[in-house]
């Protein structure tokens, strides 16, 4: 099942669904980094085999969203960018995140 999820991720660039759809993927993942967003749960950098993923949670539906990155460094930059946006949301700037791209 992990292979199916990773194939879908590679094919579509994003993998999204309820947490109970991905138990094998989550269990197989090594946690490299975890940050609390205070708005949309935790954002995590994961390693699954030789692949680096970022896992987010869409705030309204609570769906998990996975994206693949070519390196841990690029995943880290993505997380930092997200955290800055969440920080600006606290300031009331009206920022919104498009989780689907």
N, C-alpha and C positions, 0 to 999 in steps of 0.2 A: 504493500500500500504506500510506503514511503516513496518508492520509485514513481508511482502514479502521480503523487502530489508534486514531486520535483519536476516531472515531465510537464505537468500542467503549468507549473510556475515558469519553466523555461519557455514554454510555448506562448503563454499569455502575458508574461512579465509581472503578473500579480496573482496571488492566490488568496481567496477570501471565503470565509464561511464561519460557522459556529465552532467554538472550541472543541465540541464533541466530535467534529468531523476530522480532527487532526491528532488524535491521541498518540499514534505511532510516531508521527513526525516530531511532536513535542518531546516525547520520551527519548527519542534518538538524538535530540539536539544537545550539544554542549553549550551552556550559557557562557558567553564571553563578556557580556556587559548588560546591565539592567538599570534603567532610570525610571523614576516615578514622574509622570507628566503632570499630575494633580488635576488633570482635566479628562484624559482619555486612558486611564490605567497606566500600565507600564509599557515602555518601549524596550525591546530586547535585541541584542545582537547575538545570533546563534551560529554555531558551526554544525553542519550536518554532513558528515563525511568530509569532503574537500570543498564544500560549498558554504558560503557566508550568506546568512539571511538576516533580515530585520523583520521583527514581528511587532505590529502595532495593534491597537484595539480601536475600532470605530466607536465613538462615544454613544451615539444614539442606539445602534443595534447591538452593540457589544461584540460584533463579529471580529474575528481575528483577521489580520491582513499580513501577508508575507510578501517580501520582495527579496530578490537575490542581488548581491553586489559582487563585483570582481575581486574585492579585497576587504579585509577587516578595516583598513584605513578609510576606504570610501564609505563603508557602512557607518563608521564613526562620524564622518562628516555629515552624512544624512541625519543621524541622530542629533548631532549638535544643531543642525538647521531646524529640525522639528522642535527641539527644546527651546530655541530662541523664539520660534513662532508661538509656542504655548506660553512662554513668558510674556510676550506682547499681548496675548489674549487676556491675561490677568490685568493688564493695564487698560483694557477696554478699547483697544485700537480697532476692533471690528474684524480682526484677522480671521480667516477661515482656512481650513486645510482641506484640499481635495484628496481624499484617501484613495480614489479610484484611478489615479494616474501616476 
